[in-house]
């Protein structure tokens, strides 16, 4: 079979950009429902499964750690194709959702969540598919709208999740995820064009080494609050995790087909963006997706706000609405000023917002005002800018490289936030008859302060992102899309 007659090389039927955008939105939302709808239900899941807050935080930390591993495997799509990889992760997500919905213990619940975690790669895959199918000068607009629509759907599903949790129970959330995943799978099979393979090897050893290392570190950090920092189990997990991550670097250096080109990590455009996302996501997810729902739904008798899951979901809805407004605006703004100034400003404002949240957690209204500010600015602006820079800075010969790193850091940062916040909560608890131990107000205060410190550190680190030399702000790309790329940005190494 000649290259031109291979299935990957055959021309595909043109697809409407609107249809493609909606299809990719469904694919992303299938994962986001599993990742986000669970948020208002987290405080209710523990008692049903006999799990403490720290055990639930460990579950979430491992969910995002394995999601990061899935994102690290994004270059697999260079070999097998974007559409095929997206199809596989959607199928795994459906199986995982069914398992979570029917599980009666924490072990089966976690297994289902691990299968769902593979869906994190749907976001960078969608960005790569879009880049190959739309004109380069329009790409920032589509990126912004995809982020905005995704955030909007997440806001609606958080409200639905709160209501479902208070009426039929958290299991209903995952039956919704099952249905949405099935619809997304059908649409991807029908409407997403097939892409050409640009690589023939997969670095399975690198994927396994990195995955084992990150899982070990996440587990050690999450369990440190319960076991103690000097406990043999904690020390063993952390040491083993660091050793495996170091081994991953060695494996990548000697591999003929590395998953990560280690030499590229020395560039400020790569490591700078990576550490910003790592610490920014740790602060954002730890504060807004772990601490806020537990604190808001904690009984007033032990210092919380005493909200129901529905009330909590309504309280965070304004943040999502504003995110929907911010994200597409950032796409337009990036065409004028570039992604770097947006990233610097948004991260700084989010850092200030988390500091305010840590100082005002005793008052319901100010706490949710600051949480709204952090959500709309970080999720709507900073994450959109980081995604745009990831596509822009990726080497043209390996277009999936930096988007994959960005997606990995989104997940690993989330895992870090859940692990650390859960560890802090586990250190100071009070006993409640007939329920797992509950964290004290002091534990929440310390955890919020630590998440704020992570975000402030990320804001400082934005200054290392290289300046853009060109005034054009559209990424270069090759593919089937029409249109000519304007003068492409370049950055200092």
ChimeraX attribute file (.defattr): number of C-alpha atoms within 10 A of each C-alpha:
attribute: neighborCount
match mode: 1-to-1
recipient: residues
	/A:1	6
	/A:2	6
	/A:3	9
	/A:4	10
	/A:5	10
	/A:6	10
	/A:7	13
	/A:8	16
	/A:9	14
	/A:10	13
	/A:11	13
	/A:12	13
	/A:13	10
	/A:14	12
	/A:15	14
	/A:16	11
	/A:17	13
	/A:18	9
	/A:19	13
	/A:20	20
	/A:21	21
	/A:22	17
	/A:23	23
	/A:24	27
	/A:25	22
	/A:26	24
	/A:27	30
	/A:28	27
	/A:29	27
	/A:30	28
	/A:31	27
	/A:32	24
	/A:33	26
	/A:34	26
	/A:35	21
	/A:36	17
	/A:37	28
	/A:38	24
	/A:39	24
	/A:40	32
	/A:41	29
	/A:42	22
	/A:43	23
	/A:44	21
	/A:45	20
	/A:46	19
	/A:47	14
	/A:48	14
	/A:49	15
	/A:50	13
	/A:51	19
	/A:52	20
	/A:53	27
	/A:54	28
	/A:55	20
	/A:56	23
	/A:57	30
	/A:58	27
	/A:59	24
	/A:60	30
	/A:61	30
	/A:62	30
	/A:63	28
	/A:64	32
	/A:65	33
	/A:66	27
	/A:67	30
	/A:68	32
	/A:69	28
	/A:70	24
	/A:71	30
	/A:72	27
	/A:73	27
	/A:74	26
	/A:75	26
	/A:76	22
	/A:77	22
	/A:78	22
	/A:79	17
	/A:80	19
	/A:81	21
	/A:82	25
	/A:83	19
	/A:84	15
	/A:85	20
	/A:86	26
	/A:87	20
	/A:88	13
	/A:89	24
	/A:90	31
	/A:91	19
	/A:92	18
	/A:93	27
	/A:94	26
	/A:95	17
	/A:96	26
	/A:97	28
	/A:98	20
	/A:99	22
	/A:100	26
	/A:101	20
	/A:102	15
	/A:103	17
	/A:104	13
	/A:105	13
	/A:106	19
	/A:107	13
	/A:108	16
	/A:109	20
	/A:110	21
	/A:111	17
	/A:112	24
	/A:113	26
	/A:114	24
	/A:115	23
	/A:116	32
	/A:117	30
	/A:118	27
	/A:119	31
	/A:120	29
	/A:121	27
	/A:122	29
	/A:123	26
	/A:124	25
	/A:125	27
	/A:126	24
	/A:127	22
	/A:128	19
	/A:129	24
	/A:130	23
	/A:131	25
	/A:132	19
	/A:133	23
	/A:134	18
	/A:135	24
	/A:136	24
	/A:137	20
	/A:138	17
	/A:139	24
	/A:140	26
	/A:141	21
	/A:142	21
	/A:143	23
	/A:144	27
	/A:145	23
	/A:146	25
	/A:147	27
	/A:148	29
	/A:149	21
	/A:150	24
	/A:151	25
	/A:152	21
	/A:153	19
	/A:154	22
	/A:155	25
	/A:156	17
	/A:157	25
	/A:158	28
	/A:159	22
	/A:160	20
	/A:161	29
	/A:162	25
	/A:163	23
	/A:164	21
	/A:165	24
	/A:166	17
	/A:167	12
	/A:168	10
	/A:169	16
	/A:170	24
	/A:171	20
	/A:172	16
	/A:173	26
	/A:174	23
	/A:175	18
	/A:176	21
	/A:177	26
	/A:178	25
	/A:179	15
	/A:180	19
	/A:181	29
	/A:182	17
	/A:183	15
	/A:184	25
	/A:185	22
	/A:186	14
	/A:187	19
	/A:188	20
	/A:189	15
	/A:190	11
	/A:191	18
	/A:192	26
	/A:193	22
	/A:194	19
	/A:195	24
	/A:196	18
	/A:197	15
	/A:198	14
	/A:199	15
	/A:200	10
	/A:201	15
	/A:202	19
	/A:203	18
	/A:204	13
	/A:205	15
	/A:206	23
	/A:207	20
	/A:208	14
	/A:209	20
	/A:210	23
	/A:211	22
	/A:212	19
	/A:213	23
	/A:214	26
	/A:215	24
	/A:216	24
	/A:217	28
	/A:218	26
	/A:219	24
	/A:220	27
	/A:221	30
	/A:222	33
	/A:223	26
	/A:224	25
	/A:225	21
	/A:226	19
	/A:227	17
	/A:228	17
	/A:229	15
	/A:230	10
	/A:231	12
	/A:232	10
	/A:233	16
	/A:234	23
	/A:235	17
	/A:236	14
	/A:237	21
	/A:238	22
	/A:239	15
	/A:240	18
	/A:241	24
	/A:242	17
	/A:243	14
	/A:244	21
	/A:245	20
	/A:246	14
	/A:247	16
	/A:248	23
	/A:249	18
	/A:250	13
	/A:251	21
	/A:252	20
	/A:253	15
	/A:254	9
	/A:255	15
	/A:256	11
	/A:257	16
	/A:258	20
	/A:259	24
	/A:260	24
	/A:261	15
	/A:262	14
	/A:263	9
	/A:264	16
	/A:265	15
	/A:266	12
	/A:267	15
	/A:268	16
	/A:269	23
	/A:270	22
	/A:271	17
	/A:272	19
	/A:273	27
	/A:274	23
	/A:275	18
	/A:276	30
	/A:277	32
	/A:278	24
	/A:279	27
	/A:280	33
	/A:281	28
	/A:282	31
	/A:283	34
	/A:284	27
	/A:285	23
	/A:286	30
	/A:287	27
	/A:288	22
	/A:289	21
	/A:290	25
	/A:291	23
	/A:292	25
	/A:293	23
	/A:294	27
	/A:295	22
	/A:296	25
	/A:297	21
	/A:298	21
	/A:299	15
	/A:300	12
	/A:301	8
	/A:302	15
	/A:303	16
	/A:304	21
	/A:305	20
	/A:306	17
	/A:307	18
	/A:308	22
	/A:309	29
	/A:310	20
	/A:311	17
	/A:312	25
	/A:313	25
	/A:314	18
	/A:315	19
	/A:316	22
	/A:317	19
	/A:318	19
	/A:319	25
	/A:320	24
	/A:321	21
	/A:322	20
	/A:323	29
	/A:324	25
	/A:325	19
	/A:326	23
	/A:327	31
	/A:328	24
	/A:329	17
	/A:330	27
	/A:331	27
	/A:332	16
	/A:333	17
	/A:334	23
	/A:335	17
	/A:336	12
	/A:337	15
	/A:338	24
	/A:339	26
	/A:340	20
	/A:341	17
	/A:342	21
	/A:343	27
	/A:344	22
	/A:345	17
	/A:346	22
	/A:347	29
	/A:348	21
	/A:349	19
	/A:350	31
	/A:351	28
	/A:352	19
	/A:353	25
	/A:354	30
	/A:355	20
	/A:356	19
	/A:357	27
	/A:358	22
	/A:359	15
	/A:360	17
	/A:361	22
	/A:362	15
	/A:363	12
	/A:364	13
	/A:365	12
	/A:366	15
	/A:367	20
	/A:368	22
	/A:369	19
	/A:370	21
	/A:371	25
	/A:372	25
	/A:373	21
	/A:374	27
	/A:375	26
	/A:376	24
	/A:377	27
	/A:378	29
	/A:379	27
	/A:380	28
	/A:381	31
	/A:382	30
	/A:383	23
	/A:384	29
	/A:385	27
	/A:386	23
	/A:387	26
	/A:388	27
	/A:389	25
	/A:390	26
	/A:391	25
	/A:392	24
	/A:393	20
	/A:394	22
	/A:395	15
	/A:396	14
	/A:397	10
	/A:398	13
	/A:399	21
	/A:400	24
	/A:401	25
	/A:402	28
	/A:403	28
	/A:404	29
	/A:405	26
	/A:406	29
	/A:407	29
	/A:408	29
	/A:409	30
	/A:410	29
	/A:411	32
	/A:412	30
	/A:413	29
	/A:414	31
	/A:415	35
	/A:416	31
	/A:417	37
	/A:418	34
	/A:419	33
	/A:420	28
	/A:421	32
	/A:422	33
	/A:423	27
	/A:424	25
	/A:425	26
	/A:426	27
	/A:427	16
	/A:428	17
	/A:429	16
	/A:430	11
	/A:431	11
	/A:432	10
	/A:433	6
	/A:434	7
	/A:435	13
	/A:436	16
	/A:437	17
	/A:438	21
	/A:439	25
	/A:440	20
	/A:441	19
	/A:442	14
	/A:443	19
	/A:444	25
	/A:445	19
	/A:446	15
	/A:447	24
	/A:448	25
	/A:449	18
	/A:450	23
	/A:451	30
	/A:452	28
	/A:453	20
	/A:454	22
	/A:455	30
	/A:456	23
	/A:457	19
	/A:458	27
	/A:459	24
	/A:460	14
	/A:461	19
	/A:462	21
	/A:463	15
	/A:464	14
	/A:465	23
	/A:466	18
	/A:467	17
	/A:468	17
	/A:469	11
	/A:470	12
	/A:471	15
	/A:472	19
	/A:473	27
	/A:474	25
	/A:475	26
	/A:476	23
	/A:477	25
	/A:478	16
	/A:479	15
	/A:480	17
	/A:481	16
	/A:482	12
	/A:483	11
	/A:484	12
	/A:485	17
	/A:486	15
	/A:487	14
	/A:488	18
	/A:489	18
	/A:490	17
	/A:491	15
	/A:492	11
	/A:493	12
